[in-house]
Amino acid sequence: MWTSGSKTHLCNWCRKIDLDNVLCTDYYNDHPIRMQATRRMWEDLQSESSCRLCDLVKLLLSEELERKPESPHMKTWLIYEEKVAPHMTYDQGYAALSEFGPPLIRAHRLVVSIEGTDIQCQLQKYGDGPDPHRYYPIAREISPLLNIQLVQRWLALCAKLHGARCESRPLSLEVAKWAWMIDVSSKNVVPAPVIATLQAPKYAALSYVWGPESVPQLKNTRQGGMRSRLMEPGGLSPSRGDVPRTIDDAMILCKRLGIPYLWVDALCIDQDRGTDYGQFEAMDEIYGSAFLTIIAASGSNSWAGLPGLRSESRKSPNHTTVVSGIKVGNTKVPPAKRLYDSVWNTRGWTLQESVLSKRVLVFTEDEVAFDCECQSGWCEGMDLENLSGEVNYMGPTNREYKLDLDATFSVDHHKMGAFRRLLEIYTRRYLSKEDDIIKAFSGILHCLAQRMQTEFFHGVPLTAFSSLLSFEYSPFPYNDTKFNPRRTGFPSWSWAGWHSWIRDFDWPNCSHTTRRVSWKRLTGRSKNGDLCFSAFRTDSESSTLSESDGVKNDDLLIPASQPLEIEAEKMLVFEAESLRLPVEREGREFLYEQDGCQLRRHSYKIEGFELKNAKKWDGSIILDREWRGRQPKELEFVAIADVKGYYDSETYVMTLVLETLTSGLSFRVQCCKFSRKEWIKAKPKSRKVLLC
């Protein structure tokens, strides 16, 4: 931790800065910007040797230059200016007084940047201790080691302010019967204990990244006698030399917090039952029942550890000085930004671990932050828990997609919002094994199935089945040259069947969608060996896979064949209106930005379907250029639903673009909507579709 020593002098330049006003805290725009952007020569700063503020600025800028050696070092002019930290996504330390949506508090900062570069440092006001009369947040120094008493205070405040809302729900006996846990005192894996009240005891869950296959991991398996060793007292002792540091640190943390047990996926899931979906569906219970979930957002594998639990494990210290009686120091990267930029945040498995948890403790490389079910939180770098009065804090980890397990869901557009938003976030993430696409999301699906009172079929909820087959997928960000490659082993009609970013707004409104077809799925075989397909209820409150739709000739028998046998479990059979329409071969490539990512698409005109109002639809469709080049002039479109427009009263026909093989099996390629009038005018014909 740096200090300015015994220097008390301020240079002529810094003496002109009114720090008391520049580094203030206010409501909205009550406090105007006092210091306009001012230029200063770089050499002037470097030549100053007796000014506390100059020394601090030089130190912070030199650290930034070392961190970004590739930046152009146009060290000629410096820009000094006052800025207001924006309220929203990645900043920390904002609070709202509790009644009737009062104004939010914002912090003013002194920003010094090197002109012509992205190198800058930000200075903020630091506090010297609790102030019972203070109503605004203030920065505080972060110690090299985590203050356990501070974390305990956060947990106590959450319990006091939020009560039952943030309490973890009891782990069911069905899960407790097969679950394993780590006893942090004896350092071994034990069957989940069941206490006298027939509930599992208090435990924490760990959310972390394993790392690539080259990183050694401990796993709960019988192979090589590993399970016997893990169950021995001391089986997870660090002296063994093979216990990943993140797991060892989590055990240390639990013991200091008085949490007797820890759940870790690698050690508490029977790895010999890797194909047992029951284990993965139970993730909503495992994380939802944990007293606390520890998120290891620092590092890229299981050996990175939890910064702050060991000496010298934190790399970025505070730098402070006292100027004119005001304690001034550098701003840290907010924990929400650290979390967003972490490897942990790119992994598919970790989404449900965060979403399903009641309370999370996030370890970043700089500091620790706490967040809970109420999206309220505290962090080491800001003194938030000492504010006077009733205060409603915005959690510094910004889990805006947090799923409320106690919410009541139903079928309309608003009721499907949680699923669609979570799926958009999930499909942008990375999975080491593509076969895990449903497994890594199954805890969320299981939770939603209970709350929405529906079933999921290959990841699609039956209550909005036709609508959610009508997604328009997008290419992956960052100039990925592969456009929506198919994910083998999963149906083409499901989002899980595409290695693609499924965006929320690419789906039609569920409440404005009316299905046109009766969906059938495989239910068995006839005595003659034919495959039997039966209708199931969809797109209604009572949708279920086990009930008949009540239509005539409900069972459809199809003679078995080798191609059919392979795809039958994932197949949908239905009668639908079909059109074959000419589509241009030479499309137009265009790039656009979405959420800071550059996406590439290829658009093709459907001949004869250009509309006058291009704002609704310009008669084009997004297709893979290579796929389009292999197909004939005419493509097939089959109608599955009618959709009312968002902003007009017109009804559209939602269609799927299909590729049909010589075997008669069809595969979804894209979706496309047509004006209902134009669709009827084209005189579509009905046909039976075997959609794989």
C-alpha positions in Angstrom: 0.0 0.0 0.0 1.5 3.3 -1.1 1.5 6.6 0.8 3.0 10.0 0.1 5.3 10.0 3.1 6.0 13.2 4.8 5.3 15.5 1.8 2.9 18.3 2.6 3.5 20.7 -0.3 1.1 21.1 -3.3 2.5 22.5 -6.5 1.0 25.6 -8.1 -0.9 23.5 -10.6 -2.6 21.2 -8.0 -3.3 24.1 -5.7 -5.8 25.4 -8.2 -7.9 22.3 -8.0 -10.8 22.6 -5.5 -10.7 18.9 -4.4 -13.5 19.5 -1.8 -15.9 20.2 -4.6 -14.4 18.1 -7.3 -14.5 14.9 -5.2 -18.0 15.4 -3.8 -21.0 13.2 -3.8 -24.5 14.4 -4.7 -28.0 13.6 -6.0 -28.4 13.7 -9.7 -27.3 17.1 -11.1 -27.7 19.1 -7.8 -23.9 19.6 -7.8 -22.7 20.9 -11.2 -19.3 20.2 -12.7 -16.9 22.7 -11.2 -13.7 21.8 -13.1 -13.7 21.8 -16.9 -11.1 19.8 -18.9 -7.7 21.4 -18.6 -4.5 20.5 -20.4 -1.1 20.2 -18.7 2.3 19.3 -20.1 3.6 15.8 -19.3 7.1 17.2 -18.6 5.6 19.6 -16.0 4.2 16.6 -14.1 7.4 14.7 -14.3 9.5 17.5 -13.1 7.4 18.1 -10.0 9.1 16.3 -7.0 7.5 17.8 -3.9 3.8 17.6 -4.5 1.7 14.8 -3.0 -1.0 14.8 -5.6 1.5 14.8 -8.5 3.3 11.8 -6.9 0.0 9.9 -6.8 -0.9 10.7 -10.4 2.6 9.8 -11.6 2.4 6.4 -9.8 -1.0 5.6 -11.1 -0.2 6.5 -14.7 3.0 4.6 -14.7 1.1 1.5 -13.5 -1.4 1.9 -16.3 1.5 2.3 -18.9 3.1 -0.9 -17.6 -0.3 -2.7 -17.8 -0.9 -1.5 -21.4 2.5 -1.5 -23.1 0.8 -1.7 -26.6 -0.9 1.7 -26.1 0.6 4.6 -28.1 2.7 6.6 -25.6 2.0 10.1 -26.8 3.3 11.6 -23.6 3.0 15.3 -24.5 -0.2 16.5 -22.8 -2.3 15.5 -19.8 -6.0 16.2 -19.5 -7.3 17.0 -16.0 -11.1 16.9 -15.7 -14.0 16.3 -13.3 -16.3 13.4 -14.3 -19.4 11.9 -12.7 -19.4 8.1 -12.3 -22.4 6.9 -14.3 -25.2 5.0 -12.7 -25.9 1.7 -14.4 -24.2 -1.4 -15.5 -20.6 -1.6 -14.2 -20.2 1.0 -11.5 -20.4 0.4 -7.8 -21.3 2.3 -4.7 -24.7 3.7 -5.6 -27.7 3.7 -3.3 -31.3 4.8 -3.3 -33.1 5.9 -0.2 -36.0 3.6 0.3 -39.3 5.5 -0.2 -40.9 6.3 -3.6 -37.9 6.0 -5.8 -35.9 8.9 -4.5 -32.9 10.3 -6.5 -29.8 8.1 -6.8 -26.4 9.2 -5.4 -23.5 9.7 -7.8 -19.8 10.2 -7.2 -17.7 13.0 -8.7 -14.1 12.0 -9.6 -10.9 13.6 -10.8 -9.7 12.0 -14.0 -6.2 12.4 -15.4 -5.6 11.0 -18.9 -2.8 11.0 -21.4 -4.1 12.8 -24.5 -4.4 10.6 -27.5 -4.4 7.3 -25.6 -6.8 5.3 -23.4 -4.4 5.6 -20.5 -6.0 7.3 -17.5 -6.3 7.3 -13.7 -9.3 8.2 -11.6 -9.1 9.7 -8.1 -11.9 9.5 -5.6 -12.5 10.5 -2.0 -11.7 8.0 0.7 -13.2 7.7 4.2 -11.4 7.5 7.5 -14.0 5.3 9.3 -17.7 5.0 10.0 -19.8 8.1 10.0 -23.3 7.7 11.5 -24.5 10.8 9.8 -23.3 10.1 6.3 -26.0 9.4 3.7 -23.7 8.7 0.7 -21.2 5.9 -0.1 -17.5 6.5 0.1 -14.4 4.6 -0.9 -12.3 2.7 1.6 -9.0 1.0 1.4 -8.9 -2.7 0.7 -6.6 -4.7 3.1 -4.2 -7.3 1.7 -6.3 -10.0 3.5 -10.0 -10.4 3.5 -11.7 -9.1 6.6 -13.9 -12.1 7.7 -15.8 -9.9 10.2 -16.9 -7.7 7.3 -18.3 -10.6 5.4 -20.1 -11.8 8.5 -21.6 -8.3 8.9 -22.9 -8.5 5.3 -24.6 -11.8 6.0 -26.1 -10.4 9.2 -27.4 -7.3 7.4 -28.9 -9.4 4.6 -30.7 -11.5 7.2 -31.9 -8.5 9.1 -33.1 -6.4 6.1 -34.4 -9.1 3.9 -35.6 -11.9 6.2 -37.1 -15.0 4.5 -36.7 -13.6 1.0 -33.0 -14.4 1.0 -33.1 -17.5 3.1 -32.1 -20.7 1.3 -34.8 -23.3 0.9 -34.3 -26.8 2.5 -32.5 -29.4 0.5 -35.0 -32.2 -0.3 -34.4 -35.6 1.2 -34.5 -37.1 -2.4 -31.4 -35.1 -3.3 -29.7 -35.4 0.1 -29.9 -39.2 -0.2 -27.4 -39.3 -3.1 -25.5 -35.9 -2.6 -22.0 -35.7 -1.2 -20.5 -32.8 0.8 -17.1 -31.8 2.1 -16.7 -31.7 5.8 -14.4 -28.6 6.1 -13.2 -29.6 9.6 -12.1 -33.2 8.8 -11.3 -32.3 5.2 -13.0 -35.2 3.6 -16.0 -36.1 1.4 -19.0 -37.4 3.3 -22.6 -38.4 2.3 -24.8 -35.3 2.9 -25.7 -35.4 6.6 -29.4 -35.2 7.5 -30.0 -33.5 10.9 -32.8 -34.2 13.3 -35.3 -31.9 11.5 -34.8 -34.2 8.4 -33.0 -31.4 6.5 -29.5 -31.1 5.2 -27.3 -28.9 7.4 -26.0 -25.4 6.5 -23.5 -25.6 3.6 -21.8 -23.4 1.0 -21.5 -24.2 -2.7 -18.5 -23.3 -4.9 -18.9 -21.9 -8.4 -15.6 -21.9 -10.3 -14.0 -23.0 -13.6 -12.1 -26.2 -13.9 -9.8 -25.0 -16.7 -8.6 -26.9 -19.8 -8.2 -30.7 -19.7 -4.5 -30.2 -19.1 -5.2 -28.8 -15.7 -5.2 -31.7 -13.1 -8.5 -32.1 -11.2 -9.7 -34.2 -8.3 -12.9 -36.1 -9.0 -15.3 -38.3 -7.0 -14.8 -41.6 -8.8 -14.1 -45.2 -7.8 -11.2 -45.3 -10.3 -7.9 -45.9 -8.6 -9.5 -46.0 -5.2 -10.0 -42.2 -5.3 -13.4 -42.3 -3.6 -12.0 -44.3 -0.7 -9.2 -41.8 -0.3 -11.5 -38.8 -0.5 -13.7 -40.2 2.3 -10.8 -40.6 4.7 -10.3 -37.8 7.2 -7.6 -35.6 5.8 -8.3 -36.9 2.3 -8.5 -33.3 1.1 -5.6 -32.0 3.1 -3.3 -29.6 1.2 -0.4 -31.8 2.2 -1.7 -34.2 -0.4 -0.5 -31.8 -3.1 -3.3 -32.5 -5.5 -6.1 -30.4 -4.0 -6.8 -27.4 -6.3 -6.1 -24.2 -4.5 -9.6 -22.8 -5.2 -11.2 -25.7 -3.4 -8.7 -25.5 -0.5 -9.3 -21.8 -0.1 -13.1 -22.4 -0.2 -12.8 -24.9 2.7 -10.7 -22.3 4.6 -13.3 -19.6 4.0 -16.2 -21.9 5.2 -14.4 -22.8 8.4 -13.7 -19.1 9.2 -17.4 -18.2 8.5 -18.7 -21.1 10.6 -20.2 -23.0 7.7 -19.5 -26.7 8.4 -20.0 -28.2 4.9 -19.0 -27.3 1.3 -20.4 -28.5 -2.0 -18.1 -28.7 -5.0 -19.2 -30.3 -8.3 -16.1 -32.3 -9.0 -16.1 -33.9 -5.6 -19.7 -34.0 -4.7 -21.2 -35.3 -7.9 -20.7 -39.0 -8.6 -18.5 -38.7 -11.7 -19.2 -42.4 -12.5 -22.8 -41.5 -13.2 -22.0 -38.7 -15.7 -24.9 -39.5 -17.9 -27.5 -39.4 -15.1 -29.6 -36.3 -15.9 -31.1 -36.5 -12.4 -27.9 -35.1 -10.9 -27.9 -32.1 -13.2 -31.6 -31.3 -12.9 -31.0 -31.1 -9.1 -28.6 -28.2 -9.5 -31.5 -25.8 -8.8 -31.8 -27.5 -5.4 -28.1 -27.7 -4.7 -27.5 -24.0 -5.3 -30.9 -22.8 -4.2 -30.5 -24.6 -0.8 -26.9 -23.4 -0.2 -26.5 -20.8 2.6 -23.9 -19.1 0.4 -22.4 -19.6 -3.0 -18.8 -18.7 -3.4 -17.9 -17.4 -6.9 -14.3 -17.7 -7.9 -14.1 -15.0 -10.5 -10.4 -14.6 -10.5 -8.1 -16.7 -12.6 -8.8 -19.2 -15.4 -8.8 -22.6 -13.6 -9.3 -24.4 -10.3 -5.8 -23.7 -9.1 -6.2 -19.9 -9.2 -7.4 -19.6 -5.6 -9.5 -17.0 -3.8 -7.6 -13.7 -3.6 -7.5 -12.3 -0.1 -7.4 -15.5 1.8 -3.6 -15.9 1.5 -0.9 -13.4 1.9 0.3 -11.7 -1.3 -2.7 -13.1 -3.2 -4.0 -9.7 -4.1 -2.0 -7.9 -6.8 -3.6 -4.4 -7.1 -3.2 -2.3 -4.0 -4.7 0.9 -2.9 -2.7 4.1 -3.4 -3.8 7.0 -1.2 -2.6 10.4 0.1 -4.0 13.2 2.2 -4.3 16.6 0.3 -5.7 19.6 2.2 -7.2 17.4 4.8 -8.9 15.2 2.2 -7.9 11.5 1.8 -7.6 10.9 -1.9 -6.9 7.6 -3.7 -7.3 5.6 -6.9 -10.6 4.0 -7.9 -10.6 0.3 -8.3 -12.2 -1.6 -11.1 -15.8 -2.3 -9.9 -16.4 -5.9 -9.0 -19.3 -6.1 -11.5 -16.8 -5.2 -14.3 -14.3 -7.7 -13.0 -17.0 -10.3 -12.9 -18.2 -9.5 -16.4 -14.7 -9.7 -17.9 -13.8 -12.9 -16.0 -13.2 -16.3 -17.5 -15.9 -17.5 -15.1 -18.5 -15.3 -16.9 -17.7 -17.0 -20.2 -18.5 -20.5 -19.1 -21.9 -22.1 -19.7 -22.1 -24.0 -16.4 -21.6 -21.0 -14.2 -24.7 -19.1 -15.3 -27.2 -21.3 -13.4 -24.8 -21.5 -10.4 -25.2 -17.8 -10.0 -28.8 -17.4 -11.0 -30.1 -20.2 -8.7 -28.2 -19.0 -5.6 -29.8 -17.0 -2.8 -26.6 -15.3 -1.7 -23.3 -15.0 -3.5 -19.8 -14.0 -2.4 -17.7 -12.9 -5.4 -13.9 -13.1 -5.3 -12.3 -10.9 -7.9 -8.6 -10.1 -8.2 -9.1 -6.8 -6.3 -11.8 -7.3 -3.8 -14.7 -9.4 -2.5 -18.4 -8.4 -3.2 -21.6 -9.7 -1.7 -25.0 -10.0 -3.5 -28.3 -11.6 -2.6 -31.8 -12.5 -3.8 -32.9 -8.9 -3.4 -30.1 -7.7 -5.7 -28.7 -5.8 -2.7 -25.1 -5.9 -1.9 -21.9 -4.7 -0.4 -18.2 -4.7 -1.4 -14.8 -4.1 0.3 -14.0 -1.1 -1.8 -17.0 1.0 -0.8 -18.2 1.8 2.7 -21.9 1.0 2.1 -23.0 -0.8 5.2 -22.4 2.3 7.5 -24.8 4.6 5.7 -27.4 6.2 7.9 -31.1 5.5 7.5 -33.0 2.9 5.6 -31.0 2.3 2.4 -31.7 0.0 -0.6 -28.4 -0.9 -2.1 -27.9 -2.0 -5.7 -25.8 -5.1 -5.6 -22.3 -4.5 -7.0 -22.3 -7.7 -8.9 -25.2 -6.6 -11.1 -27.0 -9.9 -11.5 -29.8 -8.3 -13.5 -30.8 -11.6 -14.9 -31.3 -13.1 -11.4 -34.1 -15.6 -11.4 -36.5 -15.3 -8.5 -37.3 -18.8 -7.5 -40.4 -17.7 -5.7 -41.9 -15.8 -8.6 -45.1 -17.0 -10.2 -44.7 -17.6 -14.0 -47.4 -18.2 -16.6 -47.7 -18.4 -20.4 -47.8 -14.9 -21.9 -44.9 -12.8 -23.1 -44.0 -11.4 -19.7 -44.2 -14.8 -18.1 -41.7 -16.3 -20.6 -39.3 -13.3 -20.2 -37.1 -15.1 -17.6 -36.5 -18.1 -19.9 -35.8 -16.0 -23.0 -33.5 -13.6 -21.2 -31.5 -16.4 -19.5 -31.3 -18.4 -22.8 -29.8 -15.3 -24.5 -27.1 -15.0 -21.9 -26.5 -18.7 -21.8 -26.1 -19.3 -25.5 -23.3 -16.6 -25.7 -21.2 -18.7 -23.3 -18.6 -21.4 -23.9 -18.9 -25.2 -23.2 -15.9 -27.5 -23.2 -18.2 -30.3 -24.2 -21.0 -29.5 -26.7 -23.0 -32.4 -25.4 -23.5 -30.5 -22.2 -25.7 -27.9 -23.8 -28.9 -29.1 -22.0 -27.1 -30.5 -18.9 -25.5 -27.1 -18.1 -28.9 -25.4 -18.3 -30.9 -28.2 -16.7 -31.0 -26.7 -13.2 -32.7 -23.5 -14.7 -35.0 -25.6 -16.8 -36.1 -27.8 -13.9 -36.7 -24.7 -11.8 -38.7 -23.0 -14.6 -40.7 -26.2 -15.2 -41.9 -26.1 -11.6 -42.7 -22.4 -11.5 -44.4 -22.3 -15.0 -46.1 -25.7 -14.4 -45.0 -27.0 -17.7 -42.6 -29.6 -19.2 -39.6 -29.0 -21.5 -39.0 -31.1 -24.6 -35.4 -30.9 -25.7 -35.0 -27.6 -23.9 -38.3 -26.0 -25.3 -41.2 -25.3 -22.9 -44.5 -26.8 -24.1 -46.5 -23.8 -22.9 -45.1 -21.7 -25.7 -43.8 -24.4 -28.0 -44.7 -23.0 -31.4 -43.5 -19.5 -30.5 -40.2 -20.8 -29.3 -39.6 -22.9 -32.4 -39.7 -19.6 -34.3 -36.4 -18.2 -33.1 -34.1 -16.4 -35.5 -30.6 -17.3 -34.5 -27.6 -15.1 -34.9 -24.0 -15.8 -35.7 -21.5 -15.8 -32.8 -19.8 -12.5 -32.1 -16.2 -11.5 -32.8 -16.2 -12.3 -36.6 -16.8 -16.0 -36.2 -16.5 -17.3 -39.7 -18.8 -20.3 -39.1 -22.5 -19.3 -39.4 -24.7 -21.3 -37.0 -23.1 -24.7 -37.3 -25.4 -27.5 -36.3 -24.9 -29.1 -32.9 -25.0 -32.9 -33.5 -27.1 -35.1 -31.3 -29.8 -32.4 -30.8 -32.9 -31.7 -32.9 -32.6 -28.9 -35.5 -36.0 -27.4 -34.4 -34.6 -26.7 -30.8 -32.3 -23.9 -29.9 -30.0 -26.6 -28.4 -29.5 -27.9 -31.9 -27.5 -24.8 -33.0 -24.1 -23.6 -32.0 -25.5 -20.1 -32.0 -26.4 -17.0 -30.0 -30.1 -17.1 -29.5 -31.2 -13.5 -28.8 -34.3 -12.6 -26.8 -35.8 -10.2 -29.3 -35.5 -12.7 -32.2 -38.6 -14.5 -31.0 -42.2 -13.5 -31.6 -44.4 -12.5 -28.7 -45.7 -15.7 -27.1 -49.1 -14.3 -26.2 -49.6 -13.2 -29.8 -48.8 -16.6 -31.4 -51.4 -19.2 -32.4 -50.2 -22.6 -33.6 -51.3 -23.9 -37.0 -50.2 -27.5 -36.6 -50.7 -30.5 -34.2 -47.3 -31.7 -33.0 -46.6 -35.4 -32.7 -43.7 -37.2 -31.0 -42.5 -40.8 -30.7 -44.4 -42.7 -28.0 -43.6 -46.4 -28.8 -44.0 -49.1 -31.4 -46.8 -51.1 -32.8 -46.9 -54.9 -32.8 -45.6 -54.9 -36.3 -42.6 -52.8 -35.3 -43.8 -49.5 -36.8 -42.9 -46.3 -35.0 -45.9 -44.8 -33.3 -46.2 -41.0 -33.1 -48.8 -39.4 -30.8 -50.0 -35.8 -30.4 -49.1 -33.9 -27.3 -50.5 -30.7 -25.8 -48.6 -27.5 -26.5 -49.2 -23.7 -26.4 -51.7 -23.8 -23.5 -51.7 -23.7 -19.7 -52.2 -27.5 -19.5 -49.4 -28.5 -21.9 -47.9 -31.9 -21.2 -46.0 -34.6 -23.0 -48.1 -37.4 -21.5 -51.6 -36.2 -22.7 -53.2 -36.6 -26.1 -54.3 -33.5 -28.0 -57.7 -35.1 -28.6 -57.5 -35.0 -32.4 -58.8 -37.7 -34.7 -56.5 -40.5 -35.7 -54.2 -39.5 -32.9 -51.7 -42.2 -33.4 -49.6 -42.1 -36.6 -47.7 -45.3 -37.6 -44.6 -44.9 -39.7 -42.6 -48.0 -41.0 -39.2 -48.1 -39.3 -36.1 -47.5 -41.4 -32.5 -46.9 -40.5 -32.5 -43.1 -40.9 -35.8 -42.9 -39.0 -34.5 -45.1 -36.2 -31.5 -42.7 -35.6 -33.6 -39.5 -35.5 -37.0 -40.8 -34.1 -36.4 -39.7 -30.5 -35.8 -36.1 -31.5 -38.5 -36.0 -34.3 -41.6 -33.9 -34.6 -44.3 -35.2 -37.1 -47.0 -32.8 -38.3 -49.2 -31.8 -41.2 -48.4 -28.2 -42.5 -49.0 -25.9 -45.4 -45.9 -25.7 -47.6 -44.6 -23.4 -50.3 -41.6 -23.7 -52.5 -40.3 -20.2 -53.4 -37.4 -18.9 -55.5 -34.7 -17.3 -53.4 -31.8 -15.3 -54.9 -28.4 -17.0 -54.9 -26.2 -13.9 -54.5 -27.0 -12.4 -51.2 -25.7 -9.3 -49.4 -23.2 -9.4 -46.6 -23.6 -6.9 -43.8 -21.9 -6.4 -40.4 -23.5 -4.8 -37.4 -22.7 -4.2 -33.7 -24.7 -5.9 -31.0 -23.7 -5.5 -27.3 -20.3 -4.5 -28.3 -19.8 -7.5 -30.6 -19.4 -7.5 -34.3 -21.8 -9.9 -36.2 -21.7 -11.0 -39.8 -24.9 -11.9 -41.7 -25.9 -12.7 -45.3 -29.3 -11.6 -46.5 -31.2 -13.1 -49.5 -34.3 -11.8 -51.2 -37.4 -14.0 -51.6 -38.5 -13.3 -55.1 -42.1 -12.1 -55.4 -42.5 -11.2 -51.7 -41.0 -7.7 -51.5 -43.2 -5.5 -49.3 -43.8 -1.8 -49.7 -43.2 -1.1 -46.0 -39.7 -2.3 -45.4 -39.8 -1.4 -41.7 -42.1 -4.5 -41.2 -40.2 -6.9 -43.5 -38.3 -6.3 -46.7 -38.9 -9.7 -48.2 -35.4 -11.1 -47.3 -34.2 -14.0 -45.2 -30.9 -14.6 -43.4 -29.1 -17.7 -44.6 -25.7 -19.3 -44.4 -23.9 -18.4 -47.7 -22.3 -21.8 -48.1 -25.5 -23.6 -47.4 -27.4 -21.4 -49.8 -24.9 -22.2 -52.5 -25.6 -25.9 -52.3 -29.4 -25.6 -52.5 -31.7 -25.4 -55.5 -33.2 -22.1 -56.7 -36.4 -22.8 -54.7 -36.5 -23.3 -51.0 -39.3 -24.8 -48.9 -41.2 -22.8 -46.3 -43.7 -24.6 -44.0 -46.2 -22.7 -41.8 -46.3 -23.5 -38.1 -48.1 -20.5 -36.5 -49.9 -17.2 -36.9 -48.3 -14.2 -35.2 -49.8 -10.8 -34.6 -47.4 -7.8 -35.1 -46.0 -5.9 -32.2 -46.8 -2.5 -33.5 -49.6 -3.1 -35.9 -52.8 -5.2 -36.3 -51.5 -7.3 -39.2 -51.2 -11.0 -38.8 -48.1 -12.8 -40.1 -47.5 -16.5 -40.9 -44.5 -17.9 -39.1 -42.7 -20.4 -41.3 -39.7 -22.7 -41.0 -37.2 -23.0 -43.9 -36.6 -26.7 -44.3 -34.0 -28.9 -46.0 -35.4 -32.3 -46.9 -33.1 -35.3 -47.6 -33.8 -38.2 -50.0 -34.8 -40.3 -47.0 -37.8 -38.0 -46.4 -36.4 -36.5 -43.2 -36.4 -32.7 -42.9 -34.2 -30.3 -40.9 -34.9 -26.8 -39.8 -32.6 -24.2 -41.3 -34.1 -20.8 -40.4 -37.4 -19.2 -39.7 -39.2 -16.5 -41.7 -42.5 -14.7 -41.5 -44.9 -13.7 -44.3 -47.9 -11.5 -44.5 -50.9 -13.7 -44.1 -52.6 -12.2 -47.1 -49.5 -12.9 -49.3 -49.2 -16.4 -47.9 -52.8 -17.3 -48.8 -52.5 -15.7 -52.2 -49.5 -18.0 -53.0 -51.8 -21.0 -52.6 -49.7 -23.3 -50.3 -50.2 -27.0 -50.3 -50.4 -29.4 -47.3 -47.8 -32.1 -46.6 -46.6 -34.3 -43.8 -43.3 -33.2 -42.3 -40.8 -35.5 -40.5 -38.8 -32.8 -38.7 -35.6 -33.9 -37.1 
